[in-house]
Amino acid sequence: MRALLLAFLLFAFESEVVLAQGPSSLPVSPSAPAAAAASSELADGEVRRIDREARKITLRHGEIKSLDMPPMTMVFRVTDGALLDNLKAGDRVRFAAKQVDGAYTVTKIEAVR
């Protein structure tokens, strides 16, 4: 039992030493963090309805991590009506959204072909 405890403590100590060295000791592409951040800011969705006059879009979407929002269907404003020009109901999209003046607003959207 004493040997098992000693082995566990030795393992725990060695693990902390490796973690203390941090991820900087691992080979990573300099563009990898930027690419990962850009990819993670986009959420997946499906266009359900578009109201071009009101500059609103209804999306059925997956989790939006940047807004801590679970999957659901909801209406978003869009920052620029031109974002809606090439979209139609049923299109699969990747989009970025944020809260602007208390309203959830799509700031970027692209159709997934």
C-alpha positions in Angstrom: 0.0 0.0 0.0 2.9 2.3 0.9 4.5 1.6 -2.5 1.3 2.4 -4.3 1.0 5.7 -2.5 4.6 6.6 -3.3 4.1 5.7 -7.0 1.0 7.9 -7.1 2.7 10.9 -5.5 5.7 10.5 -7.9 3.4 10.4 -10.9 1.5 13.4 -9.7 4.7 15.4 -9.2 6.0 14.5 -12.6 2.7 15.5 -14.2 2.8 18.9 -12.5 6.4 19.5 -13.8 5.3 18.7 -17.4 2.2 21.0 -17.0 4.4 23.8 -15.5 6.5 23.8 -18.7 3.3 24.7 -20.5 2.2 24.3 -24.1 5.0 26.6 -25.4 7.2 23.5 -25.5 5.0 21.9 -28.1 5.5 22.6 -31.8 2.5 24.7 -33.0 2.0 26.6 -36.2 2.0 30.4 -35.6 -1.3 30.8 -37.5 -3.0 27.9 -35.7 -4.4 29.9 -32.8 -5.8 32.6 -35.1 -7.4 30.0 -37.4 -8.9 28.2 -34.4 -10.3 31.5 -33.0 -11.8 32.5 -36.3 -13.3 29.1 -36.8 -14.7 28.9 -33.3 -16.4 32.3 -33.5 -18.6 31.0 -36.4 -21.7 29.1 -35.6 -23.6 26.6 -37.8 -27.1 27.3 -38.8 -29.9 27.0 -41.3 -31.9 29.9 -42.8 -35.6 29.5 -41.9 -36.9 32.9 -43.0 -35.5 36.2 -44.4 -37.2 39.6 -43.9 -35.1 41.9 -46.2 -37.1 45.0 -45.5 -36.7 44.7 -41.7 -33.1 43.4 -42.1 -33.9 40.3 -40.0 -33.1 36.6 -40.5 -34.5 33.6 -38.7 -31.9 31.0 -38.1 -32.1 27.5 -36.7 -28.6 27.3 -35.2 -26.3 25.2 -33.1 -24.5 26.4 -30.0 -23.1 30.0 -30.2 -20.2 29.8 -27.9 -19.4 33.5 -28.0 -22.9 34.3 -26.7 -23.1 31.3 -24.4 -26.3 30.3 -26.2 -27.6 26.8 -26.7 -29.0 25.5 -30.0 -32.4 27.0 -30.9 -34.4 28.8 -33.6 -34.5 32.6 -33.3 -34.7 35.9 -35.2 -31.5 38.0 -35.6 -31.0 41.5 -36.9 -28.2 41.9 -39.4 -25.7 44.8 -39.4 -25.9 45.2 -43.2 -28.8 44.2 -45.4 -26.3 43.2 -48.1 -25.5 40.2 -46.0 -28.9 38.7 -46.9 -28.6 39.2 -50.7 -27.3 35.8 -51.6 -29.3 33.8 -49.1 -32.6 31.9 -49.2 -34.6 29.8 -46.8 -33.1 26.3 -46.5 -29.5 27.5 -47.0 -26.9 26.1 -44.6 -24.8 28.9 -43.2 -21.8 29.7 -40.9 -22.3 33.0 -39.1 -21.0 35.3 -36.3 -23.3 37.1 -34.0 -23.0 39.5 -31.1 -25.3 41.6 -28.9 -25.7 45.1 -30.2 -27.8 47.6 -28.3 -29.6 44.7 -26.5 -30.4 42.8 -29.8 -28.8 39.7 -31.1 -27.2 40.7 -34.4 -25.5 38.8 -37.2 -22.3 40.5 -38.1 -21.0 38.0 -40.7 -22.7 35.2 -42.6 -21.7 32.9 -45.4 -23.5 30.1 -47.2 -22.0 26.6 -46.9 -22.0 25.0 -50.3 
